[in-house]
Amino acid sequence: MKKNIHPDYHAIKVQMTDGTVFESRSTWGKEGDTLQLDIDPTVHPAWTGGRGHMLDQGGQVARFNKRFGGLSLGKK
């Protein structure tokens, strides 16, 4: 490994949105700093299931075909 080209890799504390804290190693901040997260797996809809709106894919395809079904984009 080349000398003096890599960032300092040290222990930090990570505070989740619910207040829990765990220790990790990172190049962020200085030794012993606390990284406070705004979004984490305990609150983000991507991990919790959220209230996402699911579209009817079959209906979307049928609507597309109804509007654009007669178009031909290539040579026949």
KETI-312206 format. One record per residue: residue in three letters; x, y, z of N, C-alpha, C in turn. Coordinates in nm, 4 decimals, always signed. Atoms other than C-alpha are relative to their C-alpha. Layout:
<pts>
<'ala',<X,Y,Z>,<X,Y,Z>,<X,Y,Z>>
...
</pts>
This chain:
<pts>
<'met',<+0.0833,-0.1170,+0.0000>,<+0.0000,+0.0000,+0.0000>,<+0.0886,+0.1244,+0.0000>>
<'lys',<-0.0774,-0.1237,+0.0026>,<+0.1290,+0.3467,-0.0837>,<-0.0215,+0.0779,+0.1289>>
<'lys',<+0.0047,-0.0794,-0.1229>,<+0.2060,+0.5728,+0.2107>,<-0.0653,+0.1347,-0.0262>>
<'asn',<+0.0563,-0.1355,-0.0032>,<+0.0103,+0.8931,+0.2865>,<-0.0970,+0.0332,-0.1132>>
<'ile',<+0.1011,-0.0318,+0.1011>,<-0.2570,+0.8586,+0.0149>,<-0.1396,-0.0428,+0.0434>>
<'his',<+0.1290,+0.0506,-0.0446>,<-0.5356,+0.6866,+0.2081>,<-0.0537,+0.0838,+0.1158>>
<'pro',<+0.0566,-0.0774,-0.1111>,<-0.7779,+0.8697,+0.4377>,<+0.0075,-0.0778,+0.1312>>
<'asp',<-0.0041,+0.0602,-0.1334>,<-0.7752,+0.8048,+0.8120>,<-0.1278,-0.0802,+0.0240>>
<'tyr',<+0.1127,+0.0906,-0.0250>,<-1.0031,+0.5076,+0.8934>,<-0.0066,-0.0230,+0.1495>>
<'his',<+0.0054,-0.0011,-0.1456>,<-1.1224,+0.5319,+1.2540>,<-0.1408,-0.0349,+0.0492>>
<'ala',<+0.1287,+0.0347,-0.0616>,<-1.4051,+0.4472,+1.4961>,<-0.0832,+0.1260,+0.0215>>
<'ile',<+0.0958,-0.1075,-0.0264>,<-1.7141,+0.6723,+1.5069>,<-0.1251,-0.0617,+0.0598>>
<'lys',<+0.1299,+0.0458,-0.0490>,<-2.0574,+0.6486,+1.6682>,<-0.1060,+0.0456,-0.0984>>
<'val',<+0.1098,-0.0319,+0.0897>,<-2.3708,+0.6407,+1.4518>,<-0.1284,-0.0004,+0.0813>>
<'gln',<+0.1247,-0.0116,-0.0755>,<-2.6959,+0.7655,+1.6061>,<-0.1164,-0.0087,-0.0973>>
<'met',<+0.1173,+0.0201,+0.0837>,<-3.0154,+0.6363,+1.4466>,<-0.1070,+0.1028,+0.0373>>
<'thr',<+0.1057,-0.0972,-0.0256>,<-3.3356,+0.8442,+1.4298>,<-0.0761,-0.0297,+0.1286>>
<'asp',<+0.0708,+0.0336,-0.1241>,<-3.4841,+0.6553,+1.7257>,<+0.0882,+0.0172,+0.1240>>
<'gly',<-0.0880,-0.0280,-0.1133>,<-3.1851,+0.7475,+1.9458>,<+0.1012,-0.1087,+0.0303>>
<'thr',<-0.0979,+0.1061,-0.0247>,<-3.0005,+0.4143,+1.9419>,<+0.1336,+0.0373,-0.0633>>
<'val',<-0.1353,-0.0328,+0.0445>,<-2.6257,+0.4425,+1.8982>,<+0.0793,-0.1288,-0.0154>>
<'phe',<-0.0924,+0.1118,+0.0147>,<-2.3772,+0.1924,+1.7600>,<+0.1325,+0.0527,-0.0519>>
<'glu',<-0.1331,-0.0412,+0.0419>,<-2.0072,+0.2084,+1.6834>,<+0.0351,-0.0671,-0.1313>>
<'ser',<-0.0417,+0.0502,+0.1306>,<-1.8683,+0.1688,+1.3338>,<+0.1334,+0.0634,-0.0344>>
<'arg',<-0.1248,-0.0598,+0.0464>,<-1.5496,+0.2445,+1.1462>,<-0.0283,+0.0721,-0.1306>>
<'ser',<+0.0290,-0.0831,+0.1158>,<-1.5448,+0.5176,+0.8818>,<+0.1132,+0.0989,-0.0244>>
<'thr',<-0.0921,-0.1099,+0.0290>,<-1.3430,+0.7905,+0.7127>,<-0.0671,+0.1336,+0.0300>>
<'trp',<+0.0750,-0.1216,-0.0316>,<-1.6130,+1.0440,+0.8142>,<+0.0446,+0.0580,+0.1337>>
<'gly',<-0.0291,-0.0674,-0.1269>,<-1.5279,+1.2993,+1.0838>,<+0.1345,-0.0368,+0.0603>>
<'lys',<-0.1209,+0.0338,-0.0756>,<-1.2677,+1.2423,+1.3529>,<-0.0308,-0.1148,+0.0950>>
<'glu',<+0.0143,+0.1096,-0.0965>,<-1.2102,+0.9616,+1.6005>,<-0.0964,+0.0400,+0.1105>>
<'gly',<+0.0943,-0.0239,-0.1075>,<-1.5061,+0.9451,+1.8421>,<-0.1168,+0.0914,-0.0340>>
<'asp',<+0.1125,-0.0852,+0.0392>,<-1.7390,+1.1829,+1.6487>,<-0.1282,-0.0821,-0.0110>>
<'thr',<+0.1293,+0.0666,+0.0120>,<-2.1125,+1.1018,+1.6350>,<-0.0698,+0.0475,-0.1269>>
<'leu',<+0.0732,-0.0276,+0.1230>,<-2.2894,+1.0839,+1.2982>,<-0.1481,-0.0199,+0.0288>>
<'gln',<+0.1429,+0.0094,-0.0268>,<-2.6612,+1.1625,+1.3424>,<-0.0736,-0.0143,-0.1330>>
<'leu',<+0.0711,+0.0276,+0.1244>,<-2.8810,+1.0123,+1.0722>,<-0.1372,+0.0663,-0.0018>>
<'asp',<+0.1339,-0.0548,+0.0186>,<-3.1915,+1.1862,+0.9348>,<-0.0959,-0.1087,-0.0489>>
<'ile',<+0.0791,+0.1097,+0.0557>,<-3.3137,+0.8763,+0.7503>,<+0.0786,-0.1283,+0.0232>>
<'asp',<-0.0642,+0.1293,-0.0192>,<-3.2388,+0.5169,+0.8411>,<-0.1020,-0.1112,-0.0243>>
<'pro',<+0.0916,+0.1094,+0.0298>,<-3.3908,+0.1707,+0.7882>,<-0.1200,-0.0123,+0.0930>>
<'thr',<+0.1142,+0.0117,-0.0910>,<-3.6219,+0.2095,+1.0897>,<-0.1140,+0.0940,-0.0367>>
<'val',<+0.1050,-0.0968,+0.0328>,<-3.8149,+0.5034,+0.9378>,<-0.0244,+0.0185,-0.1498>>
<'his',<+0.0143,-0.0256,+0.1432>,<-3.7638,+0.5074,+0.5594>,<-0.0984,-0.0988,-0.0632>>
<'pro',<+0.1009,+0.0874,+0.0601>,<-4.0578,+0.3689,+0.3539>,<+0.0572,-0.1126,-0.0859>>
<'ala',<-0.0597,+0.1065,+0.0816>,<-3.8222,+0.1693,+0.1307>,<+0.0262,-0.1250,+0.0825>>
<'trp',<-0.0264,+0.1143,-0.0877>,<-3.7427,-0.0549,+0.4304>,<-0.1205,-0.0382,+0.0848>>
<'thr',<+0.1109,+0.0284,-0.0900>,<-4.0615,-0.0273,+0.6360>,<-0.1265,-0.0430,-0.0722>>
<'gly',<+0.1200,+0.0350,+0.0748>,<-4.3118,-0.0933,+0.3565>,<-0.0820,+0.1220,-0.0335>>
<'gly',<+0.0600,-0.1293,+0.0266>,<-4.4480,+0.2592,+0.3769>,<-0.1422,-0.0027,-0.0510>>
<'arg',<+0.1338,-0.0125,+0.0534>,<-4.7697,+0.3828,+0.2281>,<+0.0080,+0.0283,-0.1488>>
<'gly',<-0.0193,-0.0220,+0.1422>,<-4.6540,+0.3628,-0.1314>,<-0.1246,-0.0324,-0.0802>>
<'his',<+0.1154,+0.0213,+0.0862>,<-4.9146,+0.3819,-0.4075>,<+0.0399,-0.0947,-0.1127>>
<'met',<-0.0342,+0.0979,+0.1012>,<-4.9028,+0.0754,-0.6288>,<-0.0940,+0.0144,-0.1198>>
<'leu',<+0.0801,-0.0152,+0.1209>,<-5.0197,+0.1201,-0.9875>,<-0.0399,-0.1358,-0.0561>>
<'asp',<+0.0467,+0.1213,+0.0667>,<-5.2197,-0.1403,-1.1730>,<+0.0752,-0.0122,-0.1313>>
<'gln',<-0.0839,+0.0117,+0.1189>,<-4.9614,-0.2522,-1.4273>,<-0.0778,-0.0486,-0.1215>>
<'gly',<+0.0799,+0.0485,+0.1126>,<-5.2105,-0.4424,-1.6423>,<-0.0841,+0.1116,-0.0590>>
<'gly',<+0.0786,-0.1129,+0.0471>,<-5.4297,-0.1335,-1.6648>,<+0.0848,+0.1014,-0.0737>>
<'gln',<-0.0902,-0.0939,+0.0660>,<-5.1334,+0.0826,-1.7589>,<+0.0368,-0.0497,-0.1394>>
<'val',<-0.0349,+0.0568,+0.1302>,<-5.0330,-0.1514,-2.0410>,<-0.1193,+0.0063,-0.0939>>
<'ala',<+0.1205,-0.0042,+0.0828>,<-5.3906,-0.1737,-2.1691>,<-0.0272,+0.1424,-0.0473>>
<'arg',<+0.0208,-0.1397,+0.0368>,<-5.4224,+0.2069,-2.1657>,<+0.1020,+0.0440,-0.1047>>
<'phe',<-0.1030,-0.0335,+0.0974>,<-5.0908,+0.2425,-2.3520>,<-0.0341,-0.0605,-0.1365>>
<'asn',<+0.0327,+0.0657,+0.1265>,<-5.1944,-0.0122,-2.6155>,<-0.1220,+0.0623,-0.0659>>
<'lys',<+0.1190,-0.0645,+0.0551>,<-5.5306,+0.1595,-2.6591>,<+0.0382,+0.1314,-0.0688>>
<'arg',<-0.0402,-0.1293,+0.0563>,<-5.3622,+0.4961,-2.7231>,<+0.0977,-0.0131,-0.1157>>
<'phe',<-0.1094,+0.0065,+0.0963>,<-5.0587,+0.3855,-2.9237>,<+0.0097,-0.1337,-0.0722>>
<'gly',<-0.0059,+0.1336,+0.0598>,<-5.1425,+0.0351,-3.0483>,<+0.0131,-0.0005,-0.1512>>
<'gly',<-0.0052,-0.0037,+0.1447>,<-5.1772,+0.1399,-3.4124>,<+0.1291,+0.0526,-0.0587>>
<'leu',<-0.1247,-0.0556,+0.0503>,<-4.8335,+0.2979,-3.4397>,<+0.0972,-0.1109,-0.0361>>
<'ser',<-0.1082,+0.0934,+0.0335>,<-4.5579,+0.1146,-3.6197>,<+0.1281,+0.0815,-0.0061>>
<'leu',<-0.1233,-0.0761,-0.0118>,<-4.2082,+0.2306,-3.5385>,<+0.1100,-0.0510,-0.0917>>
<'gly',<-0.1050,+0.0543,+0.0860>,<-4.0088,+0.0114,-3.7733>,<-0.0506,-0.0242,-0.1402>>
<'lys',<+0.0379,+0.0318,+0.1385>,<-4.0049,-0.0772,-4.1427>,<-0.0523,-0.1418,-0.0064>>
<'lys',<+0.0552,+0.1344,+0.0154>,<-4.2121,-0.3734,-4.2478>,<+0.0295,-0.0541,-0.1365>>
</pts>
